[in-house]
Amino acid sequence: MKQTIIEAIKQFDTIIIHRHVRPDPDAYGSQGGLAAIIQASFPEKNVYVVGERDRGLDYLFVPDTIADDVYEGALVIVCDTANQERVCDERYTKGEKLIKIDHHPNEDAYGDILWVDTTSSSTSEMIYEFYLFGKDQGLVMNEKAARLIFAGIVGDTGRFLFPSTTGRTFDYAGELIRYSFDRTELFNHMYELEPQVVKLQGYVLEHFTMNEDGAATIDIRKETLDAFGVSPSEASLLVGSLGNIKGIQAWCFFIEEEDQIRVRLRSKGPIINTIAMKYRGGGHPLAAGASVYSWEEAEQVKAEIAAVCRPE
């Protein structure tokens, strides 16, 4: 499949790369890292990275803004996006050929060419593997690509703490840090929190609830966000903050937005992406996201989290 993708890239003069809505470092890292590799390898090609700008990820790059007619005769690649409804920018279907590159379960097998590897820690790890496969065929790695791919791997492995981290992941990370980007600067951007977000973290630690089976939840309503001066995307950064609590098995953040309630699920063992899929979402077995549209619906999700944590 990697060979097929290389041949497709060589065939097209214009390549447009998408990723998922509500991006994380792996979405940006795989999308931008692949774009940087292609641009360095084939300077004559027009390569674009598109999607709604997330200012919290500006330290990685700012997406391109392109007209509709750029898609005519173009190759479109979607990175790190399991299902079509989560692709950022609906124009992804307007190109001549569509490629899906992803590491989530392949529930929605869209695209003309699909490369899905659920054993990979991240889609960014897959992009580095793609470079290794093709470096004898003209693929070039540079500092820009290495920095983006490394950020994606670090983000999706929780700084190499998540079970998805493998020996291969460490090998690739070790090779990437030989490039001369500033890792300290990168980590500061990725993990430093604004003071108001830290204060919200205190609220989360004070107000979460956990039952006797280790199922934990926290409601963060819009008035709470406003009181702390924190955006929903900033609040989502705190989802890992319950992971160090003894006895916790699975947990969920419910973050209220203008038109929906963002659901962020995490687990130390119970499978929770099956819950996310019931509520317009998806993800990994131990890390997933979804959306609900009322607090009554949120209560249904809480009941399902409690059920998966209950001993059989």
Kinemage of the C-alpha trace (Angstrom):
@kinemage 1
@onewidth
@group {chain A} dominant
@subgroup {mainchain}
@vectorlist {calphas} color= white
{ca met a 1} P 0.000 0.000 0.000
{ca lys a 2} L 2.871 2.382 0.725
{ca gln a 3} L 4.190 1.761 -2.788
{ca thr a 4} L 0.771 2.536 -4.232
{ca ile a 5} L 0.691 5.819 -2.320
{ca ile a 6} L 4.158 6.794 -3.564
{ca glu a 7} L 3.082 6.137 -7.137
{ca ala a 8} L -0.044 8.245 -6.658
{ca ile a 9} L 1.983 11.121 -5.227
{ca lys a 10} L 4.358 10.991 -8.193
{ca gln a 11} L 1.399 11.023 -10.579
{ca phe a 12} L -0.222 14.273 -9.377
{ca asp a 13} L 1.040 17.855 -9.566
{ca thr a 14} L -1.335 19.129 -6.866
{ca ile a 15} L -1.708 17.375 -3.508
{ca ile a 16} L -4.120 18.541 -0.806
{ca ile a 17} L -3.886 17.034 2.679
{ca his a 18} L -6.787 17.041 5.173
{ca arg a 19} L -7.195 15.851 8.778
{ca his a 20} L -9.983 15.630 11.348
{ca val a 21} L -12.027 18.317 13.032
{ca arg a 22} L -10.962 19.406 16.519
{ca pro a 23} L -7.374 18.518 15.700
{ca asp a 24} L -4.698 17.276 18.068
{ca pro a 25} L -0.917 17.136 17.567
{ca asp a 26} L -1.153 13.825 15.680
{ca ala a 27} L -3.667 15.273 13.220
{ca tyr a 28} L -1.423 18.269 12.567
{ca gly a 29} L 1.779 16.243 12.815
{ca ser a 30} L 0.768 13.571 10.293
{ca gln a 31} L -0.837 16.061 7.921
{ca gly a 32} L 1.975 18.613 8.077
{ca gly a 33} L 4.751 16.038 8.279
{ca leu a 34} L 3.547 14.282 5.145
{ca ala a 35} L 3.207 17.618 3.348
{ca ala a 36} L 6.757 18.601 4.334
{ca ile a 37} L 8.143 15.277 3.088
{ca ile a 38} L 6.331 15.566 -0.245
{ca gln a 39} L 7.384 19.196 -0.719
{ca ala a 40} L 11.018 18.426 0.088
{ca ser a 41} L 10.989 15.361 -2.158
{ca phe a 42} L 9.173 16.952 -5.109
{ca pro a 43} L 9.737 20.739 -4.999
{ca glu a 44} L 7.874 21.224 -8.268
{ca lys a 45} L 4.568 19.959 -6.822
{ca asn a 46} L 1.912 22.157 -5.222
{ca val a 47} L 1.235 20.797 -1.733
{ca tyr a 48} L -1.431 22.236 0.582
{ca val a 49} L -2.531 21.484 4.152
{ca val a 50} L -6.120 22.515 4.804
{ca gly a 51} L -8.691 22.591 7.575
{ca glu a 52} L -10.040 25.045 10.097
{ca arg a 53} L -7.261 26.833 11.948
{ca asp a 54} L -6.736 25.840 15.582
{ca arg a 55} L -4.816 28.704 17.174
{ca gly a 56} L -3.668 26.432 19.977
{ca leu a 57} L -1.657 24.498 17.377
{ca asp a 58} L -0.190 27.509 15.552
{ca tyr a 59} L 3.194 26.514 16.970
{ca leu a 60} L 3.147 23.622 14.501
{ca phe a 61} L 1.834 25.482 11.447
{ca val a 62} L -1.082 27.538 10.153
{ca pro a 63} L -3.220 25.707 7.546
{ca asp a 64} L -3.449 26.966 3.985
{ca thr a 65} L -6.507 28.694 2.535
{ca ile a 66} L -7.266 27.523 -1.006
{ca ala a 67} L -10.009 28.059 -3.586
{ca asp a 68} L -12.387 25.321 -4.693
{ca asp a 69} L -10.857 25.090 -8.161
{ca val a 70} L -7.521 23.931 -6.705
{ca tyr a 71} L -9.173 20.533 -6.165
{ca glu a 72} L -9.653 19.996 -9.887
{ca gly a 73} L -7.365 17.146 -10.920
{ca ala a 74} L -5.784 16.997 -7.454
{ca leu a 75} L -4.770 14.121 -5.214
{ca val a 76} L -6.434 14.414 -1.803
{ca ile a 77} L -4.997 12.638 1.249
{ca val a 78} L -6.880 12.485 4.565
{ca cys a 79} L -4.728 11.759 7.621
{ca asp a 80} L -5.740 10.515 11.071
{ca thr a 81} L -9.493 10.522 10.403
{ca ala a 82} L -11.442 7.315 10.953
{ca asn a 83} L -14.810 8.345 9.546
{ca gln a 84} L -15.884 10.765 6.857
{ca glu a 85} L -18.108 12.921 9.054
{ca arg a 86} L -15.013 13.945 11.039
{ca val a 87} L -12.967 15.129 8.038
{ca cys a 88} L -12.288 18.847 8.395
{ca asp a 89} L -13.323 20.725 5.224
{ca glu a 90} L -15.998 18.929 3.222
{ca arg a 91} L -14.192 19.563 -0.080
{ca tyr a 92} L -12.057 16.452 0.467
{ca thr a 93} L -14.227 14.577 -2.053
{ca lys a 94} L -13.650 17.093 -4.850
{ca gly a 95} L -10.228 15.837 -5.982
{ca glu a 96} L -9.514 13.233 -8.655
{ca lys a 97} L -8.268 10.572 -6.225
{ca leu a 98} L -8.666 10.123 -2.454
{ca ile a 99} L -6.266 8.388 -0.049
{ca lys a 100} L -6.991 7.542 3.588
{ca ile a 101} L -4.031 7.138 5.994
{ca asp a 102} L -5.071 6.325 9.556
{ca his a 103} L -4.394 4.243 12.655
{ca his a 104} L -7.929 4.079 14.075
{ca pro a 105} L -10.202 1.049 13.573
{ca asn a 106} L -11.343 1.077 9.943
{ca glu a 107} L -15.090 1.354 10.581
{ca asp a 108} L -15.569 3.661 7.570
{ca ala a 109} L -13.466 2.379 4.645
{ca tyr a 110} L -13.615 5.490 2.474
{ca gly a 111} L -11.218 6.519 -0.282
{ca asp a 112} L -9.723 5.014 -3.435
{ca ile a 113} L -6.568 3.946 -1.592
{ca leu a 114} L -6.615 2.993 2.101
{ca trp a 115} L -3.658 2.457 4.405
{ca val a 116} L -4.892 1.714 7.920
{ca asp a 117} L -2.598 0.307 10.618
{ca thr a 118} L -4.234 -0.068 14.022
{ca thr a 119} L -0.965 -1.384 15.498
{ca ser a 120} L 0.673 2.007 15.024
{ca ser a 121} L 0.815 4.391 17.972
{ca ser a 122} L -0.185 7.318 15.781
{ca thr a 123} L -0.702 8.332 12.192
{ca ser a 124} L 2.484 10.378 12.552
{ca glu a 125} L 4.370 7.153 13.237
{ca met a 126} L 2.907 5.781 9.998
{ca ile a 127} L 4.133 8.845 8.099
{ca tyr a 128} L 7.672 8.243 9.332
{ca glu a 129} L 7.360 4.593 8.326
{ca phe a 130} L 6.187 5.794 4.906
{ca tyr a 131} L 9.342 7.903 4.604
{ca leu a 132} L 11.567 4.954 5.570
{ca phe a 133} L 9.877 2.801 2.945
{ca gly a 134} L 10.310 5.406 0.224
{ca lys a 135} L 13.627 7.061 1.008
{ca asp a 136} L 15.366 4.964 -1.662
{ca gln a 137} L 12.739 6.155 -4.148
{ca gly a 138} L 13.327 9.851 -3.598
{ca leu a 139} L 11.486 10.650 -0.378
{ca val a 140} L 13.314 13.270 1.697
{ca met a 141} L 13.073 13.952 5.419
{ca asn a 142} L 13.965 17.412 6.699
{ca glu a 143} L 13.915 19.234 10.035
{ca lys a 144} L 10.408 20.617 9.493
{ca ala a 145} L 8.922 17.187 8.769
{ca ala a 146} L 10.817 15.553 11.648
{ca arg a 147} L 9.569 18.142 14.159
{ca leu a 148} L 5.946 17.723 13.094
{ca ile a 149} L 6.056 13.926 13.048
{ca phe a 150} L 7.797 13.803 16.434
{ca ala a 151} L 5.140 16.132 17.906
{ca gly a 152} L 2.401 13.866 16.577
{ca ile a 153} L 3.970 10.744 18.044
{ca val a 154} L 4.534 12.404 21.429
{ca gly a 155} L 0.980 13.741 21.503
{ca asp a 156} L -0.785 10.490 20.658
{ca thr a 157} L 1.341 8.358 22.987
{ca gly a 158} L 0.946 10.702 25.955
{ca arg a 159} L 4.717 11.251 25.996
{ca phe a 160} L 5.251 7.509 25.439
{ca leu a 161} L 3.113 6.469 28.428
{ca phe a 162} L 0.114 4.987 26.594
{ca pro a 163} L -0.065 1.233 25.875
{ca ser a 164} L 0.008 1.954 22.127
{ca thr a 165} L 3.694 2.836 22.487
{ca thr a 166} L 5.897 0.048 21.102
{ca gly a 167} L 9.570 -0.598 20.560
{ca arg a 168} L 9.050 0.631 17.009
{ca thr a 169} L 7.681 3.897 18.390
{ca phe a 170} L 10.815 4.450 20.477
{ca asp a 171} L 13.051 3.517 17.553
{ca tyr a 172} L 11.379 6.062 15.290
{ca ala a 173} L 11.411 8.755 17.964
{ca gly a 174} L 15.114 8.118 18.530
{ca glu a 175} L 15.793 8.606 14.838
{ca leu a 176} L 13.666 11.755 14.626
{ca ile a 177} L 15.449 13.562 17.469
{ca arg a 178} L 18.663 13.435 15.446
{ca tyr a 179} L 17.221 16.300 13.435
{ca ser a 180} L 18.054 19.712 14.841
{ca phe a 181} L 14.674 21.010 16.000
{ca asp a 182} L 14.356 22.353 19.553
{ca arg a 183} L 12.599 19.669 21.610
{ca thr a 184} L 12.417 21.841 24.740
{ca glu a 185} L 10.659 24.602 22.828
{ca leu a 186} L 8.298 22.060 21.296
{ca phe a 187} L 7.431 20.444 24.648
{ca asn a 188} L 6.801 23.858 26.185
{ca his a 189} L 4.273 24.636 23.473
{ca met a 190} L 2.633 21.241 23.828
{ca tyr a 191} L 2.335 21.024 27.611
{ca glu a 192} L 2.517 24.464 29.198
{ca leu a 193} L -0.931 25.584 30.363
{ca glu a 194} L -2.302 29.093 30.702
{ca pro a 195} L -2.915 30.090 34.351
{ca gln a 196} L -6.702 30.097 33.891
{ca val a 197} L -6.574 26.537 32.526
{ca val a 198} L -4.581 25.412 35.576
{ca lys a 199} L -7.262 26.944 37.799
{ca leu a 200} L -9.914 25.009 35.883
{ca gln a 201} L -7.824 21.895 36.461
{ca gly a 202} L -8.188 22.521 40.173
{ca tyr a 203} L -11.949 22.717 39.703
{ca val a 204} L -11.893 19.393 37.824
{ca leu a 205} L -9.935 17.661 40.585
{ca glu a 206} L -12.326 19.049 43.180
{ca his a 207} L -15.573 18.241 41.421
{ca phe a 208} L -15.179 14.978 39.496
{ca thr a 209} L -17.176 12.014 40.735
{ca met a 210} L -16.065 8.364 40.767
{ca asn a 211} L -18.115 5.315 41.684
{ca glu a 212} L -16.972 2.156 43.468
{ca asp a 213} L -16.061 0.496 40.136
{ca gly a 214} L -13.712 3.292 39.058
{ca ala a 215} L -15.997 5.050 36.562
{ca ala a 216} L -15.425 8.794 36.802
{ca thr a 217} L -17.035 11.810 35.163
{ca ile a 218} L -16.895 15.591 35.304
{ca asp a 219} L -19.413 18.084 33.882
{ca ile a 220} L -17.913 21.364 32.723
{ca arg a 221} L -20.820 23.608 31.856
{ca lys a 222} L -20.629 26.760 29.792
{ca glu a 223} L -21.016 29.015 32.839
{ca thr a 224} L -18.009 27.290 34.413
{ca leu a 225} L -15.921 27.834 31.289
{ca asp a 226} L -16.958 31.483 31.240
{ca ala a 227} L -16.156 31.921 34.931
{ca phe a 228} L -12.615 30.622 34.399
{ca gly a 229} L -12.182 32.326 31.017
{ca val a 230} L -11.385 29.006 29.317
{ca ser a 231} L -12.491 27.817 25.873
{ca pro a 232} L -13.916 24.327 25.272
{ca ser a 233} L -10.774 23.321 23.343
{ca glu a 234} L -8.574 24.477 26.234
{ca ala a 235} L -10.711 22.512 28.688
{ca ser a 236} L -10.208 19.416 26.544
{ca leu a 237} L -6.482 19.637 27.252
{ca leu a 238} L -7.236 18.572 30.825
{ca val a 239} L -8.776 15.204 29.977
{ca gly a 240} L -5.619 13.349 31.042
{ca ser a 241} L -5.567 14.995 34.461
{ca leu a 242} L -7.663 12.238 36.056
{ca gly a 243} L -5.443 9.443 34.770
{ca asn a 244} L -3.133 9.371 37.797
{ca ile a 245} L -5.924 8.847 40.316
{ca lys a 246} L -5.727 5.518 42.081
{ca gly a 247} L -8.684 3.227 41.428
{ca ile a 248} L -9.931 4.987 38.335
{ca gln a 249} L -10.728 2.686 35.407
{ca ala a 250} L -12.438 4.904 32.830
{ca trp a 251} L -13.430 8.532 32.849
{ca cys a 252} L -15.210 11.134 30.768
{ca phe a 253} L -15.224 14.907 30.439
{ca phe a 254} L -18.483 16.528 29.340
{ca ile a 255} L -17.647 19.994 28.040
{ca glu a 256} L -20.572 22.231 27.083
{ca glu a 257} L -20.321 24.300 23.916
{ca glu a 258} L -22.835 26.596 22.222
{ca asp a 259} L -24.486 23.876 20.143
{ca gln a 260} L -23.421 20.586 21.730
{ca ile a 261} L -21.657 18.890 24.624
{ca arg a 262} L -18.203 17.623 23.774
{ca val a 263} L -17.528 14.132 25.170
{ca arg a 264} L -13.928 13.125 25.914
{ca leu a 265} L -13.469 9.487 26.999
{ca arg a 266} L -10.362 7.858 28.430
{ca ser a 267} L -9.678 4.442 29.965
{ca lys a 268} L -7.029 2.338 31.669
{ca gly a 269} L -8.559 -0.919 30.475
{ca pro a 270} L -12.288 -1.009 29.689
{ca ile a 271} L -13.036 -0.490 25.994
{ca ile a 272} L -14.699 2.904 25.507
{ca asn a 273} L -14.576 3.652 21.767
{ca thr a 274} L -17.657 1.469 21.316
{ca ile a 275} L -19.487 3.960 23.531
{ca ala a 276} L -18.200 6.879 21.472
{ca met a 277} L -19.428 5.286 18.260
{ca lys a 278} L -22.976 5.219 19.628
{ca tyr a 279} L -22.850 8.979 20.102
{ca arg a 280} L -21.574 10.315 16.781
{ca gly a 281} L -17.922 9.722 17.567
{ca gly a 282} L -15.145 7.170 17.654
{ca gly a 283} L -11.465 6.734 18.354
{ca his a 284} L -9.167 4.242 20.015
{ca pro a 285} L -10.211 1.507 22.451
{ca leu a 286} L -8.799 3.522 25.380
{ca ala a 287} L -9.158 7.095 24.070
{ca ala a 288} L -12.152 8.372 22.152
{ca gly a 289} L -14.464 11.310 21.624
{ca ala a 290} L -18.107 11.932 20.814
{ca ser a 291} L -20.850 14.564 20.870
{ca val a 292} L -24.175 14.716 22.679
{ca tyr a 293} L -26.850 17.398 22.463
{ca ser a 294} L -28.447 17.447 25.907
{ca trp a 295} L -27.499 16.752 29.496
{ca glu a 296} L -30.098 13.966 29.464
{ca glu a 297} L -28.114 12.298 26.680
{ca ala a 298} L -24.928 12.861 28.710
{ca glu a 299} L -26.520 10.869 31.539
{ca gln a 300} L -26.955 7.950 29.127
{ca val a 301} L -23.238 8.076 28.329
{ca lys a 302} L -22.428 8.091 32.054
{ca ala a 303} L -24.545 4.965 32.512
{ca glu a 304} L -22.613 3.236 29.727
{ca ile a 305} L -19.251 4.198 31.257
{ca ala a 306} L -20.411 2.766 34.576
{ca ala a 307} L -21.491 -0.430 32.814
{ca val a 308} L -18.144 -1.080 31.107
{ca cys a 309} L -16.322 -0.559 34.424
{ca arg a 310} L -18.595 -2.931 36.353
{ca pro a 311} L -16.922 -6.286 37.145
{ca glu a 312} L -18.445 -9.219 35.288
